[in-house]
Amino acid sequence: QVQLAESGGGLVQPGGSLRLSCAASGSINMYVMNWYRQAPGKQRELVGTISSGGSTVYAVSVKGRFTISRDNAKNAVYLQMNTLKPEDTAVYYCHARHTTNPLSHWGQGTQVTVSS
């Protein structure tokens, strides 16, 4: 079982950038890693996914602006967010889903606020 810890959130102006990190307590080699977000009053939504092999898929709302990457040697996943908009304001969560069994883990989340 792995524990996940997000970091890197904060306050940024519209058009700015942030890089979120997700540190895992153990190996993530066998996990599909996801970034979700939840804005106030809204349901949690999937931002993007990176497979164990490094393939990525993004939500339409962030495609072309956000990039997910992973470093299995460091047990870490990253979310590079560029050209941020006020509607990107949310708590961002890291999620790990094992590729061959039902194991699934969530981080505690990190707040991202985009405001002038």
Backbone torsions as a table, in degrees:
resi	resn	phi	psi	omega
1	GLN	NA	137.7	179.7
2	VAL	-113.0	148.6	171.3
3	GLN	-107.4	143.4	-175.6
4	LEU	-117.2	140.4	179.1
5	ALA	-136.6	117.0	178.2
6	GLU	-87.7	152.8	174.4
7	SER	-153.6	166.1	174.8
8	GLY	104.2	-3.6	178.7
9	GLY	-72.0	172.7	179.2
10	GLY	161.8	-165.9	179.3
11	LEU	-100.1	130.1	-179.8
12	VAL	-140.8	149.8	179.0
13	GLN	-78.2	154.4	175.0
14	PRO	-54.7	138.2	-176.4
15	GLY	90.1	-9.6	-178.4
16	GLY	-83.4	-175.4	-177.0
17	SER	-131.7	152.6	171.9
18	LEU	-144.0	152.3	174.1
19	ARG	-123.6	116.7	176.4
20	LEU	-92.4	145.8	176.1
21	SER	-121.4	148.9	175.1
22	CYS	-129.7	113.1	-179.9
23	ALA	-100.6	128.9	179.2
24	ALA	-102.4	148.5	-178.3
25	SER	-80.4	-10.6	179.2
26	GLY	-147.8	-171.3	-176.4
27	SER	-64.4	136.9	176.9
28	ILE	-109.6	10.0	-175.3
29	ASN	-54.3	-36.2	-175.5
30	MET	-98.7	18.6	-177.2
31	TYR	-117.1	139.6	162.3
32	VAL	-81.2	130.1	-176.5
33	MET	-109.0	134.8	-177.2
34	ASN	-126.5	150.9	167.4
35	TRP	-114.3	128.0	174.7
36	TYR	-117.5	164.8	172.2
37	ARG	-144.6	153.8	178.2
38	GLN	-139.3	116.0	176.7
39	ALA	-89.0	158.1	-179.8
40	PRO	-55.5	128.6	177.4
41	GLY	77.8	5.0	-178.1
42	LYS	-121.6	162.4	176.9
43	GLN	-76.0	154.8	176.0
44	ARG	-66.7	135.6	-178.6
45	GLU	-127.5	151.1	179.0
46	LEU	-78.9	126.1	178.0
47	VAL	-88.6	-46.0	-179.7
48	GLY	-175.3	167.2	-174.4
49	THR	-136.1	143.9	170.7
50	ILE	-128.9	125.6	-177.9
51	SER	-75.1	172.2	177.8
52	SER	-63.4	-23.4	177.9
53	GLY	-92.3	-3.3	175.4
54	GLY	100.9	2.1	176.6
55	SER	-74.4	144.7	-176.0
56	THR	-123.8	150.3	174.1
57	VAL	-138.8	140.4	-176.0
58	TYR	-127.0	153.3	169.8
59	ALA	-66.6	149.0	-179.0
60	VAL	-57.3	-36.3	-174.8
61	SER	-67.7	-18.8	-177.1
62	VAL	-119.1	-7.4	-177.0
63	LYS	-59.1	132.1	-178.4
64	GLY	90.6	-13.5	179.6
65	ARG	-114.6	-32.4	-177.3
66	PHE	-109.7	147.0	177.3
67	THR	-135.9	128.4	176.4
68	ILE	-101.9	138.0	174.3
69	SER	-140.4	164.0	179.1
70	ARG	-139.9	150.2	175.3
71	ASP	-129.0	94.7	-175.7
72	ASN	-63.5	-29.9	179.7
73	ALA	-65.5	-29.8	179.6
74	LYS	-101.1	3.0	-177.6
75	ASN	53.5	48.8	-174.0
76	ALA	-139.3	150.7	175.6
77	VAL	-130.7	147.0	-175.8
78	TYR	-128.8	152.4	173.1
79	LEU	-129.8	105.9	176.1
80	GLN	-88.5	121.4	-176.7
81	MET	-117.2	117.7	179.7
82	ASN	-116.0	162.9	178.1
83	THR	47.7	51.6	-175.5
84	LEU	-66.4	146.0	-179.8
85	LYS	-120.5	157.4	177.9
86	PRO	-55.3	-32.8	-180.0
87	GLU	-72.5	-5.1	173.5
88	ASP	-84.0	-6.0	178.8
89	THR	-61.3	124.3	-176.4
90	ALA	-177.9	170.3	165.8
91	VAL	-89.0	128.0	-177.9
92	TYR	-103.2	131.6	-176.4
93	TYR	-119.6	140.9	171.6
94	CYS	-94.3	140.2	-178.4
95	HIS	-138.6	138.8	179.1
96	ALA	-121.8	128.7	177.0
97	ARG	-123.0	123.2	-178.0
98	HIS	-67.6	145.9	-174.5
99	THR	-78.2	-19.4	-174.4
100	THR	-128.0	-1.8	176.5
101	ASN	-144.2	171.0	-172.8
102	PRO	-74.4	4.2	-177.7
103	LEU	-60.4	135.9	-179.3
104	SER	-149.5	138.8	-175.1
105	HIS	-136.9	145.7	177.6
106	TRP	-120.0	147.5	168.2
107	GLY	-86.6	178.9	-177.6
108	GLN	-84.6	-15.9	177.9
109	GLY	96.6	154.9	175.4
110	THR	-137.3	136.1	-174.8
111	GLN	-81.7	131.9	172.0
112	VAL	-120.1	124.2	178.9
113	THR	-123.8	124.1	179.6
114	VAL	-111.7	109.9	-174.9
115	SER	-159.1	148.3	175.4
116	SER	-93.4	NA	NA
